[in-house]
Amino acid sequence: MSLTRHLVCARCGTHFDCGSEAGSCWCAQEDFRLPLPPAGSGEDCLCPICLRAAAKAEPTSAARP
């Protein structure tokens, strides 16, 4: 069973896939974690480029242990 979601980046509008056959997304391999968007903001997942840009701009992004 595929757990892939076909999404549109909340920031730039790029189409991308979230998830995989194994159920973990490409973002799980990144070296940082960002806070979830506020409830009701309408923002969802970001594409790889926007997620990495947001991580660089986020002063509190936590590196993986």
Phi and psi in degrees as a GROMACS rama.xvg file:
@    title "Ramachandran Plot"
@    xaxis  label "Phi"
@    yaxis  label "Psi"
@TYPE xy
-84.1772  133.035  SER-2
-107.09  16.6149  LEU-3
-73.8048  132.544  THR-4
-107.49  136.033  ARG-5
-94.5344  114.87  HIS-6
-121.343  167.489  LEU-7
-119.419  127.396  VAL-8
-56.0831  131.978  CYS-9
-67.2504  -17.9636  ALA-10
-103.279  -42.4776  ARG-11
-115.284  -11.7411  CYS-12
86.768  4.10582  GLY-13
-68.1379  137.188  THR-14
-82.3632  137.014  HIS-15
-155.874  168.467  PHE-16
-105.593  139.984  ASP-17
-117.075  124.287  CYS-18
104.594  -178.136  GLY-19
-159.668  179.905  SER-20
-59.5675  -33.8492  GLU-21
-82.1733  -9.9985  ALA-22
93.5575  -2.45888  GLY-23
-109.189  142.888  SER-24
-89.2938  163.395  CYS-25
-56.8372  -32.0128  TRP-26
-68.5856  -20.0078  CYS-27
-66.0676  -19.0794  ALA-28
-88.7071  -6.37227  GLN-29
-73.4828  157.441  GLU-30
-87.4373  11.225  ASP-31
-142.83  164.47  PHE-32
-132.094  136.448  ARG-33
-112.989  154.364  LEU-34
-65.71  152.156  PRO-35
-66.8716  151.434  LEU-36
-64.5394  151.761  PRO-37
-60.341  144.208  PRO-38
-57.5761  137.867  ALA-39
81.9985  0.136519  GLY-40
-76.5011  -20.3163  SER-41
80.454  -1.53314  GLY-42
-87.201  139.271  GLU-43
-123.882  -152.487  ASP-44
-60.5443  154.629  CYS-45
-109.12  152.168  LEU-46
-69.1414  165.763  CYS-47
-54.0718  -43.1431  PRO-48
-65.1384  -46.803  ILE-49
-69.5309  -36.0135  CYS-50
-63.7761  -44.0738  LEU-51
-66.4012  -37.2112  ARG-52
-66.232  -40.6641  ALA-53
-65.1467  -37.5138  ALA-54
-64.8059  -38.7195  ALA-55
-66.5199  -33.2346  LYS-56
-85.0049  -18.3484  ALA-57
-84.6781  112.304  GLU-58
-68.9306  -19.5062  PRO-59
-107.305  13.8548  THR-60
-63.8732  131.898  SER-61
-94.1097  128.841  ALA-62
-74.2784  150.646  ALA-63
-66.0914  143.996  ARG-64
